[in-house]
Amino acid sequence: MSMINRKIIFTGPVGAGKTTAIAAISDIKPIATDEYASDMTKSRKPQTTVAMDYGLIRLSDNERVHLYGTPGQERFDFMWDILTKGGIGLILLLDNTRKDPFQDIRFYTNAFRDFIEKQQMVVGVTRMDLQRRPGLPEYRQYLESLSLQAPVFEVDARSHKDITMLLQALLFSLDPGVIN
């Protein structure tokens, strides 16, 4: 029996929880390419991803899901096309405490538009415990205004349960028969 390998991409702004989310669900110690921040990112976190994060989930003896996290900074956008090649779906993480999370949605859905149109996307909103507005209904409405439909969830990027739910929603949107 041959090995089945799937690839899922995590993206979103700096500090939204991409590295943390991959660490929460990976069966291996994630590989990270974090460096000390030297620009405006320093105000959000001391280190930032400069190439990618990588994790792995073993679904069975012959099926694996490879998890790739993109750098959040636009100056590393050349990595985005590289990382999405062969991907089956996108998990967009948004930080609800940022000044304009809708601008983040606009930016990332535009940057990944071709990939989203061919594959699927789910959205996880982090830090809603610190900032309740905008709420999930506003995120759904905003996505609709961009002619996009995607499940939107409140998540804690540290929570295995929450990130697994995002992953299951993505897999279900790709193939409703995938989850028993």
NORJO-V995610 format. One record per backbone hydrogen bond with DSSP energy under -1.0 kcal/mol. CO is the residue of the C=O (numbers start at 1). NH is the residue of the N-H. E is the energy in kcal/mol with one decimal. If there is no record, write none. Layout:
BEGIN
co/nh/e
CO/NH/E
CO/NH/E
END
This chain:
BEGIN
co/nh/e
4/64/-2.9
6/66/-3.7
7/88/-3.3
8/68/-2.7
9/91/-3.3
10/70/-2.8
11/93/-3.0
13/16/-1.9
17/21/-2.9
18/22/-2.2
19/23/-2.0
20/24/-1.8
21/25/-1.0
22/26/-1.9
31/54/-2.5
33/50/-2.4
35/48/-2.7
39/42/-1.9
40/43/-1.4
41/44/-2.2
41/45/-2.2
46/37/-2.9
48/35/-2.4
53/69/-2.2
54/31/-2.5
55/67/-2.8
56/27/-4.0
57/65/-2.9
62/4/-3.6
63/59/-2.0
63/60/-1.7
64/6/-2.4
65/57/-2.6
66/8/-2.8
67/55/-2.2
68/10/-3.3
69/53/-1.6
73/76/-1.9
74/77/-2.1
76/79/-2.0
77/80/-1.0
79/83/-2.9
80/84/-2.0
81/85/-1.0
84/87/-2.7
89/9/-2.4
90/122/-2.1
91/11/-2.6
92/124/-2.7
94/126/-3.5
95/98/-1.7
100/104/-1.4
101/105/-2.1
102/106/-2.6
103/107/-2.7
104/108/-2.8
105/109/-2.8
106/110/-1.8
107/111/-2.5
108/112/-2.0
110/113/-1.1
112/116/-2.9
113/117/-2.6
114/118/-1.2
115/119/-2.3
120/90/-2.4
122/92/-2.8
123/153/-2.5
124/94/-2.5
125/155/-2.5
126/96/-2.7
127/131/-1.3
135/139/-1.8
136/140/-2.5
137/141/-2.5
138/142/-2.5
139/143/-2.5
140/144/-2.3
141/145/-2.1
143/148/-2.5
144/147/-1.9
151/123/-2.8
153/125/-3.3
156/159/-2.4
159/163/-2.4
160/164/-2.4
161/165/-2.0
162/166/-1.8
163/167/-2.4
164/168/-2.9
165/169/-2.5
166/170/-2.3
167/171/-2.7
168/172/-2.9
169/173/-2.2
170/174/-1.5
171/175/-2.2
175/178/-2.7
END
